[in-house]
Amino acid sequence: CTGHGACSIVDRTPLPLGVANVYADGLLEATIGCVCDGGWAGPDCSLRACPNDCSGNGACAQNGSCFCYRYWGGDDCGEA
């Protein structure tokens, strides 16, 4: 997780009733992934997260800054 998060189980599928619990964890399958620290994003936590995800009014750059769409401004593109 590139030093900006931790590996963890991010999705679980419980065992259906009647299926033997061979590993004693109660899971049919589990997906391991990164859980990112605050301010980081992406599947491996290598991207800077943008403030408020640019409020849906801009695009997030890899450095964590927002490029606001026309008529929007502010650090998080939340100002019309």
Secondary structure, DSSP 8 states (H G I E B T S, - for coil): -TTSEEEEEEEEEE--TTS--TTSS-EEEEEEEEEE-TTEESTTS-EE--GGGGGGSEEE-TTS-EEE-TT-BSTTS-B-
